């Protein structure tokens, strides 16, 4: 009987391993239909991009370039501003200008894998590299002085990234945090299915790679895991596809409740009432049960991308920042 068990095991193991490998190899993310609510910032065609500050570059610890634009104001009030999924710092122009007018020295960054930062569009080199890049940025920009009040602010996926940092090992990098229309998690009540149609996720591949990662195996993490609902091609202006390790490096951990519960620094969330990707009315009740210290402001009549473009929305965000900074 023991011999039969060995034979059965010898047959089953290769089958299971083969099926597992096939899921990883062939389950690429499908491109969803183009979704204007996530793809096109309202009024962007009328923006004067000559107002964009000069693109500047510093080096991360691995020597890769990290790009940013500076909007100078008060030297003792700094905001590191993170764009949303598939985008670059240029999409944050109107919000950066509103914050600058409110007194913040804004550093609008291009996350690794976006806008020419890093070494490959849509990818990082290892899980958690975005956290390390952020620490390098703070140091190289000279923002680590005790006299500088530092705020990490992010939009959409960038908002989720800000909350990830606030509840993670790099929480002390910033004095406070502001998340605009943040992505919390696939199973969060704030999330609409597939983020309202914005994200096509290779779910079996993500599950398989997550299982490998949980046992310390970083194999195949450069494979595509998410395709956003845009027909843009990979370039210094757009990043339509994320690798598994880039997507995972941006997001809160699977136990997003635990991450949010660990946040002790002053933190605010600002979201538009008419957000097409997220359920704006679910942020307050969810946080009441997870971490009631995190404040929530809902901006009337605002859509997802309208939050970084429309004057009433950018004014509300600037007001929330002033509250955090004590101004």
C-alpha positions in Angstrom: 0.0 0.0 0.0 2.9 2.3 0.9 4.3 1.7 -2.6 1.0 2.6 -4.2 0.9 5.8 -2.3 4.4 6.7 -3.4 3.4 6.0 -7.0 0.2 8.1 -6.7 2.2 10.9 -5.2 4.8 10.7 -7.9 2.0 11.0 -10.5 0.0 13.7 -8.8 2.8 16.1 -7.9 4.0 16.7 -11.5 0.3 17.2 -12.5 -0.3 19.8 -9.8 3.1 21.6 -10.4 2.3 21.6 -14.1 -1.1 23.1 -13.6 0.3 25.7 -11.3 3.0 26.6 -13.8 0.4 26.8 -16.6 -1.7 29.3 -14.6 1.3 31.5 -14.0 2.6 31.3 -17.6 -0.6 31.7 -19.5 -3.1 33.7 -17.4 -2.2 37.2 -18.6 -4.5 40.1 -17.8 -7.0 41.1 -20.4 -7.4 44.7 -21.5 -10.8 46.0 -20.4 -12.8 48.4 -22.6 -11.5 51.9 -22.4 -13.0 53.7 -19.4 -13.1 57.4 -19.6 -13.7 57.8 -15.9 -10.2 56.5 -15.3 -8.5 57.3 -18.5 -9.1 61.0 -19.2 -8.7 63.9 -16.7 -11.6 66.4 -17.2 -10.5 69.5 -19.0 -6.9 68.3 -19.6 -7.0 69.3 -23.2 -7.2 72.9 -22.1 -4.3 72.7 -19.6 -1.3 74.8 -20.4 1.5 72.3 -20.0 4.1 75.1 -20.4 3.3 75.7 -16.7 4.8 72.4 -15.8 8.1 72.9 -13.9 11.3 71.4 -15.4 11.6 67.6 -14.9 14.4 66.8 -12.5 16.1 63.5 -11.7 17.9 62.0 -8.7 19.3 58.5 -8.3 17.9 55.8 -6.1 20.1 53.5 -4.1 20.4 51.1 -7.1 21.4 53.9 -9.4 18.1 54.0 -11.3 16.6 57.5 -12.1 13.7 58.8 -10.1 12.0 61.8 -11.7 10.1 64.6 -10.1 8.9 68.2 -10.6 9.3 70.9 -7.8 6.7 73.5 -7.1 8.5 75.7 -4.5 6.7 77.7 -1.7 7.4 77.5 2.0 10.6 75.6 2.7 9.3 74.3 6.0 6.1 72.8 4.4 6.8 69.9 2.0 4.3 67.7 0.2 5.4 64.6 -1.8 2.7 64.1 -4.3 2.0 60.7 -5.9 0.0 60.2 -9.1 -2.6 57.5 -9.8 -2.4 54.3 -11.7 -1.0 54.3 -15.2 -0.3 58.1 -15.0 2.7 60.4 -14.3 3.4 63.5 -12.3 2.0 65.7 -15.2 -1.5 64.6 -14.3 -1.1 66.3 -10.9 -0.4 69.7 -12.3 -3.6 71.5 -11.2 -3.5 69.9 -7.7 0.2 70.7 -7.3 -0.5 74.3 -8.2 -3.4 74.6 -5.7 -1.2 73.2 -3.0 1.7 75.5 -3.9 -0.7 78.5 -3.7 -1.7 77.3 -0.2 2.0 77.4 0.8 3.2 73.9 0.2 6.5 73.2 -1.5 5.3 70.3 -3.7 7.4 67.5 -5.1 5.3 65.7 -7.7 7.1 62.4 -8.3 7.0 59.7 -11.0 6.9 56.3 -9.2 9.4 53.8 -10.5 7.9 52.1 -13.6 6.2 55.4 -14.6 7.3 58.5 -16.4 10.8 57.3 -17.1 11.6 56.5 -13.4 13.3 53.2 -12.8 14.5 50.8 -15.5 11.3 49.4 -17.1 7.9 50.6 -17.8 5.3 49.0 -15.5 7.8 47.1 -13.3 10.1 47.3 -10.3 13.0 45.1 -9.3 11.6 43.6 -6.1 8.6 43.8 -3.8 8.7 46.9 -1.6 11.1 48.8 -3.8 8.7 51.8 -4.0 9.0 52.1 -0.2 12.8 52.3 -0.5 12.6 54.8 -3.4 10.5 57.0 -1.2 13.1 57.0 1.5 15.7 57.8 -1.1 13.6 60.7 -2.4 13.1 62.2 1.1 16.8 62.0 1.8 18.1 63.3 -1.6 15.6 66.2 -1.7 16.8 67.3 1.8 13.4 66.9 3.3 14.6 64.9 6.3 15.5 68.0 8.3 13.6 68.3 11.6 12.5 71.8 10.6 10.5 70.5 7.6 6.9 69.4 8.0 6.5 66.5 5.6 3.2 65.3 4.1 2.8 62.3 1.8 -0.2 62.8 -0.5 -1.4 60.4 -3.2 -4.3 60.0 -5.6 -6.2 56.7 -6.3 -3.5 54.0 -6.4 -1.1 56.6 -5.1 -3.6 57.3 -2.3 -3.5 53.6 -1.4 0.3 53.8 -1.5 0.3 56.7 0.9 -1.9 54.7 3.3 0.5 51.7 2.9 3.4 53.8 4.0 1.4 55.3 6.9 0.7 51.8 8.2 4.1 50.3 7.3 7.8 50.2 8.2 8.5 53.7 6.7 5.7 55.5 8.6 8.1 57.8 10.4 9.2 59.3 7.0 6.3 61.7 7.1 4.5 63.8 9.7 1.1 63.1 8.2 -0.7 61.6 5.3 -3.5 62.5 2.9 -5.1 60.0 0.6 -7.3 61.2 -2.3 -9.9 58.7 -3.6 -7.6 55.8 -2.5 -7.7 52.2 -3.6 -8.0 50.2 -0.4 -8.4 46.6 -1.5 -10.3 44.3 -3.8 -12.6 43.1 -0.9 -13.0 46.5 0.7 -16.5 47.9 0.8 -15.1 51.1 -0.7 -14.2 49.2 -3.9 -16.6 48.7 -6.9 -16.1 45.5 -8.8 -12.8 45.7 -10.8 -12.5 49.3 -9.6 -15.6 50.3 -11.7 -14.1 48.6 -14.7 -10.8 50.4 -14.6 -8.6 47.3 -13.8 -8.4 44.0 -15.6 -6.7 41.6 -13.2 -5.2 38.2 -14.0 -6.7 36.7 -10.8 -5.4 33.1 -11.1 -1.9 34.4 -11.8 -2.0 36.8 -8.9 -3.2 34.1 -6.5 -0.4 31.7 -7.7 2.3 34.3 -7.4 1.0 35.4 -4.0 1.3 31.8 -2.8 4.8 31.6 -4.0 5.7 34.9 -2.4 4.2 33.8 0.9 6.7 31.0 1.1 9.6 33.3 0.2 9.8 32.5 -3.6 10.0 35.6 -5.8 9.7 33.7 -9.1 8.0 35.2 -12.1 7.0 38.4 -10.3 7.9 40.5 -13.4 4.9 39.0 -15.3 2.0 41.3 -16.1 -0.8 41.1 -13.5 -3.0 44.2 -14.1 -4.1 45.9 -17.4 -5.9 49.2 -17.0 -8.8 50.3 -19.2 -6.8 52.5 -21.5 -5.7 52.1 -25.1 -2.4 54.0 -24.3 0.8 52.3 -25.2 3.7 52.0 -22.7 5.7 55.2 -22.7 7.2 58.0 -20.5 3.6 59.4 -20.4 1.6 56.2 -19.7 1.9 52.8 -18.0 -1.0 50.7 -19.0 0.2 47.4 -17.6 1.6 46.6 -14.1 3.7 43.6 -13.2 2.8 41.6 -10.2 5.5 43.1 -8.1 4.7 46.7 -9.1 1.0 46.3 -8.3 1.8 44.6 -5.0 4.4 47.3 -4.1 1.7 50.0 -4.6 -1.1 48.4 -2.7 -1.9 47.9 1.0 -1.2 44.4 2.2 -3.9 41.7 1.8 -4.8 42.4 5.4 -5.6 46.0 4.6 -7.6 46.3 7.8 -4.5 45.6 9.8 -2.5 48.2 7.8 -5.1 50.9 8.4 -5.5 50.0 12.1 -1.7 50.5 12.5 -1.8 54.1 11.3 -1.2 56.5 14.2 0.1 59.6 12.3 -2.6 62.3 11.4 -4.2 61.0 8.3 -7.1 62.3 6.1 -9.0 60.8 3.2 -10.7 63.1 0.6 -13.0 61.5 -2.0 -15.5 62.8 -4.5 -19.2 62.0 -3.9 -19.7 60.8 -7.5 -16.6 58.7 -7.8 -17.1 56.1 -10.5 -14.4 53.6 -9.3 -15.1 53.6 -5.5 -18.0 53.8 -3.2 -17.5 57.2 -1.6 -20.2 56.6 1.0 -18.5 53.5 2.4 -15.2 55.2 3.5 -16.6 56.7 6.8 -18.4 53.6 8.0 -15.5 51.3 7.1 -13.0 53.5 8.9 -15.3 53.8 12.0 -14.8 50.1 12.5 -11.1 49.9 11.5 -9.4 53.2 12.6 -11.7 56.1 13.5 -8.7 58.4 13.9 -8.6 58.7 10.1 -10.7 61.5 8.9 -12.9 61.5 5.8 -14.1 64.4 3.7 -16.5 63.8 0.8 -16.5 66.5 -1.8 -20.0 67.0 -3.3 -20.6 66.4 -7.1 -17.0 65.4 -7.8 -15.9 62.4 -9.9 -12.8 60.3 -9.6 -10.5 62.2 -11.9 -12.3 65.4 -11.2 -10.6 65.3 -7.8 -7.2 66.3 -9.3 -8.6 68.8 -11.8 -11.7 70.7 -10.6 -11.1 73.8 -8.5 -13.6 72.9 -5.8 -11.9 69.6 -5.4 -8.4 70.9 -5.3 -9.5 73.6 -2.9 -10.9 71.0 -0.6 -7.7 69.0 -0.7 -5.6 72.1 0.0 -7.8 72.9 3.0 -7.4 69.3 4.3 -3.6 69.7 3.9 -3.6 73.0 5.8 -5.5 71.3 8.6 -2.9 68.6 8.8 0.0 71.0 8.6 -1.5 73.2 11.3 -1.7 76.3 9.0 
